[in-house]
């Protein structure tokens, strides 16, 4: 993460489908990532996981009751195949 950009504060990887992922992230300054930073993060996730990745800047990533955030999240959207 830091090799791509030191601006990321929190991040959460969501596995979406068979071959894709979304990387949600917040930044220390609250500003969206620049295109070069986004591309570096997408490339890095693809190299590490083998999944196509789309980076999305978020204003907030929820922190759980324990005071921690989940860095890996399940995709809970319907798949259209009768699965949750």
N, C-alpha and C positions, 0 to 999 in steps of 0.2 A: 504494500500500500504506500509506504513512505517513499519508495523509489519512484512511483508514478507522480505523487504529489504530497507534500507535507501538510496540505490544507485540510485533509479529511479528519473530522473529529470522531464521529460514530459511523459505523457501516453495518449493513445487514445484507447477506446474500440470500436471495430467494430463488430456489430451484423451480423453474416453470416448464413443465412438460418433460419430454425425453431428452432434449438437446439444448435447452436454453436456460438462462438465468438472468435475474435482475439484481444489480447491486445498488441498493438504496444507501445514500450517504448524506451526512450533514457536514458542514465545514465550520471551522473555528470562527470565521468572519460572517457566516450566514449567506454569503454570496455563492451563486452557482459555480460549478467548476468550469474552467475554460475548455474549449474544444480539444486542445492537445492533452490536457489532464484526463478528460473523459476517454479519449482514444487510448491513452496509456493504460488506464484502469481496465477498459474493456479487453484490450489485448492481453493484459496480465491474467485476468480471470480465465480467458479462453486458454491460455497456455497452461495454467495450473489445473483446470477442471475439464478441459475438452469441450466446454459448452459455449455457445454463442452468448454474449453478455451485452446487456443494455444497462448503462448507468443512469440512475435517476437521482437528482438532488432533492432532498427533502428538508423542509424547515424544521422537522422534529422526527425523532425515532423514539418510540415509547420505551421507557425503562420500567422493568417489572417491579413487583412488590419487594423483591430481594435487593433492589438498588442496582441491579445488573440489567444489561440488555442482551437479547439473543442475537448473536452475530450471524446465525444460520436459521432461516425460517422456512417452514414448509409452505408450499403453494396450496392455499385452501380454496382456490377458485374451482368451479365445476369443470370437468374435462369434456363433458358431452358424451361420455362412455358409460353413464350410469354410476359413476364413482363420485364421492364427495369432493 
